[in-house]
Amino acid sequence: MHTGSIVLSHRNPEPRRAMIPQPLPNHSACRIRPMTLFPADQPTGTSVSTLVRLGTSTWTYEGWQGQVYKRQYAKTSFARNCLVEYCRYLYQGEPLFRTNDATFYRPPTTNQLKRYLNQIPDDFEMCCKVWEEITIPTYALHARYGTKAGQPNPRFLDVGAFMELVLQPYREVNFHRHAGPFLFEFQWHGLPADEFFARLDAFLGALPTDFRYAIEIRNPGLLGERYARLLDKHEVAHVYNHWTGMPSLAEQHERMKSFTAPFTVLRLLTPLGMSYEAAKSVLSPIPRLSKNCRRCGGIRWIWCRKPLQRIDDRMCWSTTDQKAMRP
């Protein structure tokens, strides 16, 4: 099962630069306008605002055939060729999906990225879910890690490994124009806060400034002004993640007290307090999903539409990733 994300950014992103910290907006200030998923002059539900990039973390669900995918695909070619049709899926006569993210379990290859470039339209941006080898301090006791399970990860926050194995393929195929934020997902870990923040600070300080980055943490205790100051220092976004053990999206913003970059990412994951395994059970099989997703999705979109504010040209991309979710 997969879940979702939302990203806020400038219309014309520039290389990262020193930025003035943005305090939590005063709702009464005249220059602040409530962010909405829909244009102000159109009724809610008629069109997705250009401020929003909505998409999914992956797009290769065969269960979407007949819903998103109308063409007939050979089983061996579906995953390789369906991105074109995904990008053309219309809602109220307009393309609905304008972003997505992938590549968490392995770094991308240049051939893979070239194939994407041949299938996506000019205004499409893909977020890169950074290879987990860069973001886990210790391998979990999981079968997929084999003999490495339970062992320290020597590539954790290794700048050289990230530059060579993750970032370099994007450079080689000139993917800049279509690159959304690189998303670093840090699963729950037992590192002391001082150690984690020190290593993260050094890592972010060594990254090139011509791409955008966002940090997702699963340790609620790390959320706060210290974490926000660190991200602000490097103009890196916090990923507001709706996940089992995390506070609500609104509470996360209360703890952050500010936006830390010209864009923001929201990932819509499991219902709060519900384990991954339980959520997967609730959201399966496919025919039940559109009914059972409403409770989760409604809470998330209400938060995005009402409390979140934007200043000037702050912009919202949104990617949803609920496995086999009906658009």
N, C-alpha and C positions, 0 to 999 in steps of 0.2 A: 504494500500500500504506500502511496505517496501522498503528499499534501501540498500546501501552497505558500505563496509569497507575494509581497507587494513592494515595489521599489519607487522611491521619490527621487527626482533628479532635475537638473536644469535642462531647458530645451536644447541648448547647444553646449554640451559639457566641454570644459577646457581642462588642460592638465591641472593636477592638484596644485594648490597654492595655499599660502597662509590665509586663514579666514578668521573673521571676528566671531567669537562664540555667540550663538543665538540663544537667548534665554527663552524659557517656555513662553509662548505668545500670550499676551493679555487679550482675552476674548472681546474686551470692550474697545480695544484700540482700532481706530478707523482704518488703518492700513492693513489689518489682518482680515483675510477672507476665509470662511470655512471651506476646506477642501472638499470637493464632491467628485464622484465618479462620473457625473453627467453634466453637460453644459448648463449654465444657469438659466438660459432662455428656453430650455426644452424640458418637458415633463420627465420625471424620473422614470427610467426604464426604456426610454426611446433611443438613446444613443450613448455609447461610452465616451467620456470626455477624452480629448486628445492628451490631457494631462496623465492619463492612465495607460500603462502597458500591461495588459492582462495576458497571461499565458499559463503554461503548465510546466512542471519540472521535467517531464518527459512527454512524449507525444506518440509513442509507439504501442499504444494499447489496442490489441486486436478487437477488444470488445467495443471499441468506438466505431467499428465498421457498420455502416448503415445509419450512423448518427453524424459524426464528423466526416467520416470517409465514405464516399459514395462510389468511388471507383473500385473495380475488382483488382486485387493484387495477388500475385503468386505468394505463397507463404514465405518463400525464400527472399522475396524482394520487398515485402511490406515495410519492414523497419528502415530499409535503406532509402525508400522512395516516397514515403507518405508525408514528409515534411512540406512538400509543395502544397498539397491539399490542406494540410493543417493551417498553413498561413492564409489560405483562401477561404477558410470557414467564415461565413457571414452571420452577423447578428444585426437585425434591423437594417439590413442592406450594406453593412460596413464590416470589414475584417475585424473579428473579435480578438484573435490571438496576435499580439505584436511583440511577444517575447517568450522565452522559455529558459530552462536551465538543465544541465546534464553534466556528465563526466566525473561524478563523485567517486566511482569505484575504480577508475583507471584514468590516467592522463590522456588527453586527446592526441591523435596523430595528425600530421599535416594532411594526409589523404582524407581523413574524416572531416576536418575543417573545410577543405576544398569542396567536398560533397555538400556540406551545409551551404556554403557560399553560392553554389549552383542552384540551390532550391529556395532560398529565402529572398523576399523582396527588398528593395532599397532601404525602406524605413524600418526594417526588422532588426532588433537587437537581442543577442543571446547572452544570458548570464552564464558564467562558468562556475559550476559548483566544484570548488578546488578539490583535487584528489585527496582522499582521506589520509594518505600516507604523510601528508604535510601537517595534519591537524590533530592526530591522536598521539598523546604522550606514551601510552602503553596499549599494546594490542589487546583487544577484548578476548575473553575466553569463548571464542566462536570458531566453528569448524572452518569457516572460509580463510582464517589466518593460518591454519595448519600448525606447523611447529613454532611459529612466531607467537601464537596465542599466549597471552599473559606476560610477554616479554616487553622490555622498554623499546620504544621506536627510535632508532638513531636519526631518522629523517624529520622528527618533530620540529616544526618551525625552522627548517633548514632552508635558508634563503637560496643557496646555490641549487638545491634540488628543485625548488619552486621555479626559479628562473629557467633552468635547463629543461626540466621535464614538463612543466605546465605552461609557462609563459612563452617559451621560445617558439613552439608550433604556431601560436597566434601571430607572432611577428613574421615568421617565414611566409605565411600566406596572406599577410597584410589584412588582418581581420579587424583592425582598429575601429573602422567605421561601424561595424556590426557588434562590437563588444559591449555588453552591459557590464555591471559590476562583477568582479570575481568574489564569490561568496565562500568564506572560510567558516565551516561548521565545526565547532568544538563540542563534541559530545561531553556529557558529564564526566568529570575527572577529579582526581584527588590531589592535584597539585596545590600547594599553599598559594594564596592569592598573591603574595609578594613575588614568588618565583614566576607565576604565570604572567603577571603584568610586566615584569622585567623582561622576560623572554619575548613577549608580544611587542613591547615597545621597541626592542632592538630589531625585531623582524620587520615591523612596519616601517621603521626608519631606513631600512636598507632597500625597500621596494622602489622600482622606477615609478615616476610620477605621471607617465602618459597613459596609465590605465586607472580604473576606479576599483575600490575594494570595500568590502563590507564584512563585519564580524558577527557571527551567530554563536552565542554561548548558551549552554544548558545548565549552568550552575547559577541558580537564582541569587546566591549570596554575593556574586561578583558584580551584580548590577548596582550602579550607584555613581556618585559624582566622580570618584577616582577613575573608574572605567570610562566615563564620559569624557573626562579631561584628556585621557590617553588617546581616545579616538579623535577628539577634536584637534589635538596636537598634530596628528597626521592626516587630518581631513578624511577620515575613514568613517563609514556609516555603521550604526548598530542595526542588526537584523532583528526586528520585532517579530518574535516567533511564538505562534500559538501552539504550544506543545505541552504534553502531559504534566511535567513538573514545574513549568514556568509560571510566573504571575500573568495576569491578563495583559493584553496589549496596552490598555490604558495605564495600568499600574507600572508597566515597564517604562512608559514615557514619563510618568511622575518621578520615578527613580532617576532617570537620565537627566531630567530637567532641561534638556536642550537637544536640538538636532546637532549633529557633529560633522555633517558633510552637506554638499549641495544636493544630495539625494538620500532617500531612505528606503530600506527594504523591509517588507513584511512578508513572512512565510506563514501560511495557514496550514498547520499541521494537525495533530490529534486534538480532540476535545480536551479541555483542561481536566486533569484528574483521571483521565482514562489512559490506560497503557496502550502501547502500540498494538500488542496482540489483541486486546479487547476491541480497539477501534477497527482493526482489520476484520474481525469477526462481524462487527455491526455493519460495516460497509460492504460486505460481500453477501451473496453473489451480485453480479452486475445489475440484474433487473431491479434489485431493491435499492440501489444506490441513490438514485435521484430523489427518492422519498426520504431516506435516512440522512442525507447530507444537509437538508434544509436547516435543521437545528444548529449545526455547527456553522454553516455559511452565514446564516442570518446574523448571528452575534458578531461575527468578524466584520461583515460589511457595514453594520450599524456603527461600529467603532471607527471605521475608516471614514464614513460619511459625516459623522457628527463631531466627535471631539478633536480629531486631528486638524490642525490648521496649517496653512501654507503662507509663506511670505514671498512677495514679489513673484519671481518666475520659478519658484519651487514646483516641481513636477512629479507626478505619480505614475510609476509603472506597476503593474500588478500581474503576478503569475500565480495561478492556482494549480495545485497538484494533488488532487484526491483521486486515487486509482479508479479508473474507469468512470469518473464522474461525467454525467451528462451535461454538456455545456448549456 
